[in-house]
Amino acid sequence: MLLLLLLAVSQFRTATTFNSTGLPGAKGTPYVYMIRFERTLFDFGGVQYQQWTDLNQRAVVWHDYLTCFSESAGTPFLDFVSAPWVSLFRIEGITVTDYSNWDEHSADPIVRLNTSNPSLTTPIHLLDGLTITASSGGTGHNAVEVMAGKIVGTTLQNGHMYGTDDIRTPDGKIAGTFVGRTSGGTVHVGDLPGLEELQRANTSALSGESEHTLLMGVGGEANARYAMDANGVEMHGPGGDSHFDSLVHPPRVVTVEWDPPPLSTMGVASQTLTVSGVRAGALCSVSHEGTAVTSIAGAGTLLWSAQVSGVDQVTVVVLNASPLLVDLPAGTMRLMITHVEALA
């Protein structure tokens, strides 16, 4: 098996007479596609793709590994590497289903992405469209390890004891963009810089090629009606031919203990809180536990308001509009701050 793989790599490196359509005689660059292994045991090794030259398109597409096993490997099942001088490295459409790692002494992931020139900007060093389902990488193994490069559009649907859950870097940080199965449901991981740029551009096309973490829309319409991204931002719109018209940043909640002074009729008390990073014009709402004390007449009729009053500051004001003297007890005051934007 290992000899066959080396021959395939050697043949690929020397084949320079095929263009992107695969027709002989046309000068261009080749790619490796439609590779399928089924019911295969890999012993003392796995599959490694090496790229030693720049290609003008996707290098690897449509690789399927169905009901495969590895034993005594000491390597990832699939290993994608590139030479340091390669500037264009793109792999797409890799499927692993019903794979098992029978080597409990190995801590290797199922897939490793290792582009040899990490100084190059990604998306040109890219693994796009990896799917791993019903597979076991061994106890505590990651599904994918990203040494260098970028991985997007991954789906992981495995168990949680012997299955493989995450895409991580060697230092244990989550990497890439992927959808996976958790013990309680699903996990969606997005790319923060890409999401922020996406939101600024008000990209709302209803498409499977969208980079939004979660996108919803109605069939027959060009644009989505709702998006929720991994940075907590929500976008809303009417759909149809219209783009998103509203953007809602994730809310922030601040709690503080406060014992307001006794308030006579039309009496006012205020408190200014420090809230780092709060934006001018943010929507603020406030409540106090003391208003629920039914033994204090007029407690539930107090008027509360809050607003951003300066840099990193929010001021809370309470007004007694009742004809009674109201003295709230000490209690927790809760403040929620949400920044919203109207989109053009």
CORSULVEN-V884373 format. One line per field, one symbol per residue. psi: psi as a letter, one per 30 degrees, with the letter a starting at -180 (. if undefined). burial: b if it has 16 or more other C-alpha atoms within 10 Angstrom, else e. Layout:
BEGIN
psi=???
burial=???
END
This chain:
BEGIN
psi=eeeeeeeeeeeeefjggkaffgklfkkaklljlhkkkkhkkjkhlbkkkkkglklgakeklikkjkillkkhegllekjjlllffkfjjkkkhkkjkhkkjgjffkgklekkjikfiffkkkgfjkjkhkkjkhlkglkgklekkjekakklhkkjilafefakelkllfggkklaklklklffclkkkljeeeeeeeeefhjgkjkfgkgkekkkakkfkellfkkklfgfkkkllfabgklkfkkjlklkkkkkkkjllkklkgkkllkkkkjkgkkkgkkklklkfffgjffjkfefgkkklklkgajgkkkkkkkjglglkkjklklkkkkkkkklkkk.
burial=eeeeeeeebeebbeeeebbeeeeeeeebbbbbbeeeeeeebbbebbbbbbbeeebeebbbbbbbbbbbbbbbbbbbbbbbbbbeebbbbbbbbbbbbbbbbbbeebbbbbbbbbbbbeebebebbbbbbbbbbbbbbbbbbbbbbbbbbbbbbbbbbbbbebbbbbbbbeeeeebbbbbbbbeeeeeebbbeeebeebbeebbbbbeeeebbbebbbeeeebbbbbbbbbbebbbbbbbbeebbbbbbbeeeeeeeebebeebbeeebeeeebebeebbeebebbbbbebbeeeeeebbbebebebbbbeeebbbbebbbbbeebbbbbeeebbbbbbbbeebe
END
